[in-house]
């Protein structure tokens, strides 16, 4: 067979076409790397997060009851006993996502693993189950800021998996989700208005109450609900003082005034605001003394 020398312009065109084709093709699936403790479900694959951010349960103040409940449920899960899927709802910045990440830090050595998934990928939950089915570790599949719009059908996949996960207490798969909304699907004023026969449009739901029940039932699929509430000024300042003490910095009247000014500018008192102020104050103080 003889070699055919193609002109440079044709080779360049072929190279461009192949590059464009490669960009449109789905990524080749890799064998999951289970050496990590945290993963991100992305492009239909489990992608390891090799250095997940460390969160610590002891740093989460003012949510002792919620911590107690979620720790107990997680220990049941890790020990192979029946455990519930968990829905954490409430005000922003109150520790919902932090408590889930802190569980990984606390119980990684006992085989706990974390898989983060986006709401739009919830239809892939059965596929994730298949991938980890024979693994010895225990996996929390975690969805942050879970909520659906009226047209979103992904909630049906979540409902199906939540029902299935209740069938076996020895499963290595459990779902923890956070949301700012107690009801994950929107409800509308007209849904609470009795339907009359007069001027009813052709495509109006004949049994609207059943549709409403379907929306409410998604939250019911989670066996454990934990609510998080806004904190008062006293607790906010205690959290600031806690973080400053860890950095061996004093909590002075000046610090107190600046901390209050910080939360007023942000329009919220929360653990997140306290943590962010602490980083600002510690960092700026250390920079000034450098």
N, C-alpha and C positions, 0 to 999 in steps of 0.2 A: 504494500500500500504506500502510495506516495503522499508526502506532506503537501498541503495546499497553503500557499502563503496568501493571506487575505490582506487587502489594503488597510492601512492604518485607520482610515475613516470608518470602514465597516467594522473593524474590531472595536473601535470606540463606541459606535452605535450599539453593537451587541452587548458591550459591557454596561452601557446605560440601561438598556432594556432589562438585562438580568438583575441589575441593582434595583430597578423599580419593581420587578416581579418579586424579588426577595422581600421588599418592604411591605408588599400587599399580602404575602403568604403568612399564615399563622405561625407563631414561634414554635420551633420543634420542642416537644415536651421532654423535659428532663426527668430522670428518676429523682424523686424527692430526697433532699438531704435532711435526714432526721437528727443531725448532730446539734442543731440549735434548739433553743427553748421556745422561740417565738417565730411565727410565720405570718406571711401576708398572702391571701388568696388573690392572685393576679394573673390575668391571661390564662385562665383555666389551669393554673399550676400553684403548688405550694412553694412559695419563695421564702427561704430562711431570712430572718432578721438576726444577724449575728451579734449585734450589740444593742439589745433592747434597752430602753431607758429604765433605770432602776427607780421604782417607787416603793415606799416602805409604809406598812400599815400603821406604825407608831407615829408617823407624821400626819396622819389624817385625824384631826381633832373635831369633836362635836358631832360625830356620827357613830358613836360607840354601839348603839343598838343595831344599826345597819351592818356594821362590821361584824358583830357577834353572829348575826343571822347568816350572812354570806360566808363567813369562815366555817360555821357549822355545816352548812350545805356542801361546801367545797370539801371538807374533810370526809363527809359521808361518801361523796363521789370518789375521792382518792382511795378510800378503803373498800370500794366495791359494794357499798350499801346503796339502797335507793336514794336518789337525790333529785331535786327539781331544777328545771330550767328557770332562770332568774331574769326578771325585768326590773331595772332600776330607773325610776322616773323622778323628775322634779326640777328644781331651779338649776340654772347653769352655774358652773363653777363650784358646785357643792361636794364634789368628790366621787361622782358616779363612775366615771372612767378610771379615775386614779385608784379606786378600790379594786377594780378588776386587774389592773396592771400590777398593783402591789401584791395580789395573790400569787402572781407568777414569781415574784422575787422571794416570797415567803416559802413557797412549796415546790419550787423547781427541783430541789434535791429529792423530793418524794415522787417525782415523775410527772408533775403537772406541766402541761404545755399550752400555749396560747396561739390561736389562729384568728387573725383579724380578717373580717370580710365586709365588703361594702354592701349597702342595701340592694343595689342593682344587681349584685351577684348571688342573691339568696337562692335563685333557682338552681345554683350549682351545689347546694347543700348535700343532696344525695351522692354526688360525685365525690365530695370531700369525705363523706362517710365511708365510701368504698376504699379510698386511698389509705385511710388510717385504720381500717377495720381490724387488721391483724397486728397492730402495733401494741406493745406492752404499756406505753405511756397513756396518760389520761389527758384528753384535749378539751379545753374550753374554747368553743367557737364564739367569737366576740364580735358583735355588731354595734358600733357606736352611732349615736344620734339616729336611732331607728324611728322612722315615721313614713307614712305612705300618702300619696295624693289620691284623689278619687278615682283616677284612671289606672292606677298602678296595680298590676296583677301579681307582682312578686310576693305579695303577702300570702297568696295561696300556697306557694312552695314552702314558706315558713310554717304555715299552719300544718301542712302535711308532715313535715319533719318533726315538729313539736309533738304532734300526736304519736308519731312512731317512737320518739325517744322516751316516751313514758312506758313503753312495753317491756323494757328490760332494765332492771336496776344495776346490772353488771356492765352496761355499755361504757365504752371509753370515750364517749362523745356527749357533750352537754352544751347548751346554748345560754350565754349571758348577753343581755342586750341593754343598752341605755337609751333613754329618750327624755326629751323635755315635756313630752305629752303623755298623759295617763292613758288616753285612748289613741291607739296608733293609726287609726284611720279616721279621716274627717267625717263629722256628722253635721248635717245642715238643718236649719230651722224648719224648712218645709217637711222634713222627715218626721217631725213631731206634730205636724198638723193633720188632723183626720182627713182622709181622702173622701171626697163627695163625688157623686155621679155626674154632676153638672159641669160641663166644659172640661172634661178630663181628656187630655191629649191622647192620641192613638197609642203612643209608645210608653205611657206611664206604667210603672211597675204595678201589677195587680195585687201583689202581696208585699207592700213596702215594709211591713214590720219584720218580715223574714230577712230582707236585705239589711235592715238596721241591726238585727241580731247577729248576722254574719260579721258585720264590722266590729261589734263589741266583743265577739267571741275570740278574736285574735289575742287580745290581752289575757283572756281567760285561759289560754293554752299554757301560759307561764304559771308554773305551780307556786312560785314565790315572787311576791311583789315587794319592793322596798322603795319607800318614798323619801326624798331628800328635800329639805326645806331651807329657805333663806336664813342666814344667821344674824344674830344681833351684834351690836358694836363690841360688847364685852368679849364674845367668842372670837370675833375677828382680830382684836388686839392680842388675845392670848395666843393665837396661831402665829402672828407676827413675832411675838416675844419668843415663842418656841423655836422658830427658825433662826432668830438672832442668837439665841443661846447656843445652838449647835455650832455657830460660827464664832462663839466666844466673844460676842459683842453685847454691850449693855443696852437695855431698853430704857431710854431717857425720855424726858418730857418732849424734847425736840423730836425724837423718833416717833413718839405717840402722835404728835400734831401732824407730822409729815405722812404717817400711815393713814390717818383719818382724811387728810387732804387727797391722798392717792385714791382711796375708795370713793370719795365724793366725785372726783373727776371721772371715774369709770362708771359711776352710777350703780354700783353694787358692792355689797359686803359679802365676800365669799372666800373659801379656802384658796381658790385660784388667785384672787386679787391679793390676798395676804402673802402667798408664796411669791408672786411677781414683785410686790413691793419689797419683800425681803431681799430678793436678788438684786433689785435696783439699789437698795440702801447699803447692803453689804459691799457690792461692787464699787459703788461711787465712793464709799468711805475708804476702802482699800486703795482705790486709785489716787485719792487725794493725799493719802499718807505715804504713797510710794516715792 
